[in-house]
Amino acid sequence: MEGTVFTPSLQGIKNVKSESGVILTKPFLEVCKHILPVLDKFGSAMSIVKNDIGGNITRLETKYASDPSKYEQLHSMVKVEISSKTAKSSSSCTNGLLWLTRAMDFLVALFHNLVQHPDWQMSQACSDAYSKTLKKWHGWLASSSFSVAIKLAPDRKKFMEIISGSGDINADIEKFCATFSPLLAENHRFLASVGMDDLKAS
């Protein structure tokens, strides 16, 4: 593998914004999809997160495909749902974008921990990232299944070797966190501006 597992995402992030600085739907979803192979390397520990992310990407892609010019901008789907009063539905794209962004927040926090705390076990890096990001939005059921999943986390050293490929994994992770986090923050700001950033899991 040329470079690291993050190389495709880092390439993709360059195309996420239009010339006018708007987040574009297709490139944003592509970057999220490029992260899924990283989750595969976690094995069953991350299958809940991976399925969740995959499902939300598919939901947003399907909407985008229904009218690519109308939904070229990521936030346009939400605006349409806000005006038709369907944004709060559990199957809405607004909900999909919110949970996709939150899952990505978790992954960025996790990757950040792996670089910043080389002495931490994988389970500690996961738990810390979870408590900083997803935990407050999850109900008891989701939280407990997550705690169980974290116990299945792979050995940290093995994991880092697998995702390193031929590149500098720490540098790539830092670059990914630094360039992807502002996009996630922008999604949160936008969702907050339409009153949709504080929905909890049922």
C-alpha positions as CSV (number, residue, x, y, z in Angstrom):
1,M,0.0,0.0,0.0
2,E,1.4,3.4,-1.0
3,G,1.4,5.8,1.9
4,T,-0.8,5.0,4.9
5,V,-4.5,4.1,5.4
6,F,-5.1,7.8,5.6
7,T,-3.6,8.8,2.3
8,P,-6.9,8.6,0.3
9,S,-8.7,10.7,2.9
10,L,-6.0,13.3,2.9
11,Q,-6.2,13.5,-0.9
12,G,-9.9,13.7,-0.8
13,I,-10.1,16.5,1.9
14,K,-8.5,18.9,-0.6
15,N,-11.7,18.7,-2.8
16,V,-14.3,18.9,-0.1
17,K,-14.8,22.7,-0.4
18,S,-16.0,24.6,-3.4
19,E,-14.1,27.7,-4.6
20,S,-16.5,29.8,-2.6
21,G,-15.8,27.8,0.5
22,V,-18.9,25.6,0.7
23,I,-18.7,21.9,1.8
24,L,-19.7,19.7,-1.2
25,T,-21.7,16.6,-0.6
26,K,-20.0,14.0,-2.8
27,P,-16.4,14.8,-1.8
28,F,-17.3,15.0,1.9
29,L,-19.0,11.6,1.8
30,E,-16.0,10.2,-0.1
31,V,-13.6,11.2,2.6
32,C,-15.9,9.6,5.2
33,K,-15.9,6.4,3.1
34,H,-12.1,6.4,2.9
35,I,-12.1,6.1,6.7
36,L,-14.1,2.9,6.7
37,P,-11.1,0.7,5.8
38,V,-9.3,2.1,9.0
39,L,-12.3,0.8,11.0
40,D,-12.0,-2.6,9.4
41,K,-8.6,-2.9,11.0
42,F,-10.2,-2.6,14.4
43,G,-12.1,-5.9,13.8
44,S,-15.4,-6.4,15.6
45,A,-14.7,-3.6,18.2
46,M,-15.7,-1.0,15.7
47,S,-18.4,-2.8,13.8
48,I,-21.2,-0.8,15.5
49,V,-19.5,2.5,14.5
50,K,-18.7,1.2,11.0
51,N,-22.3,0.1,10.3
52,D,-23.6,3.4,11.7
53,I,-21.3,5.5,9.5
54,G,-21.9,3.3,6.4
55,G,-25.7,3.6,6.9
56,N,-25.6,7.3,7.2
57,I,-23.3,7.7,4.2
58,T,-25.7,5.6,2.1
59,R,-28.7,7.6,3.2
60,L,-27.0,10.9,2.2
61,E,-25.6,9.4,-1.0
62,T,-29.1,8.2,-2.1
63,K,-30.5,11.7,-1.5
64,Y,-27.6,13.3,-3.4
65,A,-28.1,10.9,-6.3
66,S,-31.8,11.8,-6.6
67,D,-30.8,15.3,-7.7
68,P,-27.1,16.0,-7.8
69,S,-27.3,19.6,-8.8
70,K,-29.9,20.4,-6.1
71,Y,-27.9,18.6,-3.4
72,E,-24.4,19.5,-4.6
73,Q,-23.9,21.4,-1.3
74,L,-23.9,19.2,1.8
75,H,-26.1,21.5,3.9
76,S,-28.7,21.9,1.2
77,M,-30.3,18.6,2.1
78,V,-30.9,19.8,5.6
79,K,-32.3,23.1,4.4
80,V,-34.9,21.3,2.3
81,E,-35.9,19.1,5.2
82,I,-36.1,22.0,7.6
83,S,-38.5,23.8,5.2
84,S,-40.6,20.7,4.7
85,K,-40.6,20.0,8.5
86,T,-39.1,16.5,8.1
87,A,-35.7,17.2,9.6
88,K,-36.4,15.7,12.9
89,S,-37.5,12.3,11.5
90,S,-35.2,9.5,12.5
91,S,-34.7,8.6,8.8
92,S,-34.0,12.2,7.7
93,C,-30.8,13.2,6.0
94,T,-30.5,15.9,8.7
95,N,-30.3,13.1,11.3
96,G,-27.9,11.1,9.0
97,L,-25.6,14.1,8.7
98,L,-25.7,14.8,12.5
99,W,-24.8,11.2,13.4
100,L,-22.2,10.9,10.7
101,T,-20.5,14.1,11.9
102,R,-20.6,12.8,15.5
103,A,-19.2,9.4,14.6
104,M,-16.4,11.2,12.7
105,D,-15.8,13.5,15.8
106,F,-15.3,10.3,17.8
107,L,-12.8,8.9,15.2
108,V,-10.8,12.1,15.1
109,A,-10.6,12.1,18.9
110,L,-9.6,8.5,18.9
111,F,-6.9,9.0,16.2
112,H,-5.7,12.1,18.1
113,N,-5.4,10.1,21.3
114,L,-3.3,7.4,19.5
115,V,-0.8,10.1,18.4
116,Q,-0.8,12.2,21.6
117,H,-0.8,9.4,24.1
118,P,1.7,6.7,22.9
119,D,1.6,5.0,26.3
120,W,-2.2,4.4,26.3
121,Q,-3.8,1.1,25.6
122,M,-6.2,1.0,22.7
123,S,-9.2,0.6,25.0
124,Q,-8.2,3.7,27.0
125,A,-7.8,5.7,23.7
126,C,-11.3,4.5,22.6
127,S,-13.0,5.2,26.0
128,D,-11.6,8.6,26.3
129,A,-12.6,9.6,22.8
130,Y,-16.1,8.1,23.4
131,S,-16.6,10.1,26.6
132,K,-15.5,13.3,24.9
133,T,-17.8,12.9,21.8
134,L,-20.6,10.3,21.5
135,K,-21.4,9.5,25.1
136,K,-23.6,12.4,26.0
137,W,-25.8,11.8,22.9
138,H,-26.2,8.1,23.5
139,G,-28.8,6.4,25.7
140,W,-28.0,3.6,28.1
141,L,-28.4,0.9,25.5
142,A,-26.0,2.4,23.0
143,S,-23.5,3.3,25.8
144,S,-23.4,-0.2,27.2
145,S,-23.0,-1.9,23.8
146,F,-20.2,0.5,23.1
147,S,-18.5,-0.4,26.4
148,V,-18.7,-4.1,25.4
149,A,-17.3,-3.4,22.0
150,I,-14.3,-1.4,23.3
151,K,-13.2,-4.5,25.2
152,L,-12.6,-6.2,21.8
153,A,-10.3,-3.4,20.6
154,P,-7.1,-4.8,19.0
155,D,-3.6,-4.5,20.4
156,R,-2.4,-1.0,19.8
157,K,1.0,-1.8,18.4
158,K,-0.4,-4.3,15.9
159,F,-3.1,-1.9,14.9
160,M,-0.6,1.0,14.2
161,E,1.6,-1.4,12.2
162,I,-1.3,-2.5,10.0
163,I,-2.5,1.0,9.2
164,S,1.0,2.5,8.7
165,G,1.7,1.0,5.2
166,S,4.7,2.7,3.7
167,G,4.1,6.2,5.1
168,D,4.5,8.2,8.3
169,I,1.4,7.2,10.2
170,N,1.7,9.7,13.0
171,A,2.2,12.6,10.6
172,D,-0.8,11.5,8.5
173,I,-3.0,11.1,11.5
174,E,-2.1,14.6,12.7
175,K,-2.7,16.0,9.3
176,F,-6.0,14.2,9.0
177,C,-7.2,15.5,12.4
178,A,-6.1,19.0,11.6
179,T,-7.7,19.2,8.2
180,F,-10.9,17.2,8.9
181,S,-11.9,18.7,12.3
182,P,-12.7,22.1,10.9
183,L,-15.1,20.6,8.4
184,L,-16.9,18.7,11.2
185,A,-17.0,21.9,13.3
186,E,-18.6,23.6,10.4
187,N,-21.3,20.9,10.2
188,H,-22.0,21.4,13.9
189,R,-22.2,25.2,13.5
190,F,-24.6,24.8,10.7
191,L,-26.8,22.2,12.4
192,A,-26.8,24.3,15.6
193,S,-28.0,27.3,13.5
194,V,-31.1,25.4,12.5
195,G,-31.6,23.9,16.0
196,M,-30.6,20.4,15.0
197,D,-27.3,19.8,16.8
198,D,-28.7,18.5,20.1
199,L,-30.8,15.5,19.1
200,K,-30.2,12.5,21.2
201,A,-30.3,8.8,20.3
202,S,-33.7,7.3,21.2
